[in-house]
Amino acid sequence: MSDRARFFAEATWTGGVIGLGYVGLPLAVTMVARGLPVVGFDVSEQRIADLASGRSPIEDVADAELADAIANGLRLTADPDELAAADALFLCVPSPLGRHREPDLSFITAAAATVERVVRPGMLISLESTTYPGTTDDILVPAATRGGLVLDQDVYVAFSPERVNPGAEMKTGQIPKVVGGVSDISTLVARAAYERVVDSVYPVRSAKTAEMAKLLENTYRAVNIGLINEMAQLAHELDIDIWEVIDAASSKPFGFQPFFPGPGVGGHCIPLDPQFLAWRAREANFATRFIDLAEQVNTRMPFYTADRVAAALNDFGLPVFGTAILGVGIAYKPDVGDDRESASIEVLRVLEGRGAQIAVLDPVVGSERIASHGFRPVAPGEQIEGFAIAVILTDHARLDLERISDTVPIVLDTRGAYRRAGIARDNVVPL
Ligand code: SAJ
């Protein structure tokens, strides 16, 4: 069978996943579940050891799923040379921002060096890490062909953005996947490969198109979150309940998608992805005003939230300084245990800087992780008398909102949690 044909036939081919984190591990497990043997590689020997022992560090992959994958064709290794056994390599490595909010492609370039080391005739190389348009063409094609292989003859290169949605029901195989090759042939090969992995593939004419599509998806979110955060501040000035306004606007059956104000924007997608586009735009002397404005509004929200806490205390003649404040929820979004880039933590840091005594209740993140941030953890059943104010920062489903509002004199609800739960309390102040 010709090298290229294997991806088109129903024949089995071997996948190689580089990076077994919140994107790579679900992808590897999904491939095995669909009958494809996989070489799962990670540079972290500890990560490989944990996985090999059946412990999944990823919330969206249960230990049982991992055990099944290992029993049915997932080979775990920290040795990059073992990737030479794969027919297709999927790069699922971090793409953070550097200290000056510029793209940090060090993980992608390291993975590209691994590709260069193991690439062989017939291989498909697909980058999944979020990055600016042009990265796949500029970094992955040279890595795949520098050893003499010819693009579209010996090797195929594409970009397919990850669409992992932490904590959601929908799993990797069920989420439609955009796929763009660096050429028509590479798009065809990548499309055929991904059709064995996910239910629905959406091919586009270039890797750049696919890179840009991913950035549009999340820039759309960041800009609309920035809009509603600004609207929330305006509504407060006009003594209007923004949460009722959003619910009312949501009654429109078309042309409106609700976004919700909050203490800021966290996680490792929405605050970061638009900056990849802004950075690439600056290279083209193009001003991305919407991205920049949304960034300004969203990054100010922790300070605005802290000011609202101060105002609520002030209404009771209380200072921030020396006052006991209960932060409720430090995860970056509801019902996940991930507190990376969490705006909640930024709010509490600002209040701490103004002299408040902070304690944190987050039944999902847990006490150990809370303490690792230097905050006093409050266990789910622990008494919460003595706090002057509770700030609902992340609205986990399992929060006991009634106990909080029945015990703590003031509650600033930055997430509309009480309204959504249908709990009306005079001492609950909405953002
Ligand atoms: N947020 C708001 N208001 C909103 C929505 C979100 O303040 O209306 C905040 C959240 O509290 C959080 C941050 O923004 O701190 C990001 O929230 P998110 O719901 O976008 O969650 P993420 O960061 O996990 O985004 C992922 C993205 N998935 C991928 O990039 C593959 C995003 O495209 C998904 O739409 C999102 O999950 C999702 O829908 O949950």
Residues whose N, C-alpha, C, O or C-beta is under 5 A from the ligand:
A	BS01	SAJ	E162 R163 V164 N165 P166 I225 F259 F260 P261 G262 G264 V265 G266 G267 H268 C269 I270 Y332 K333
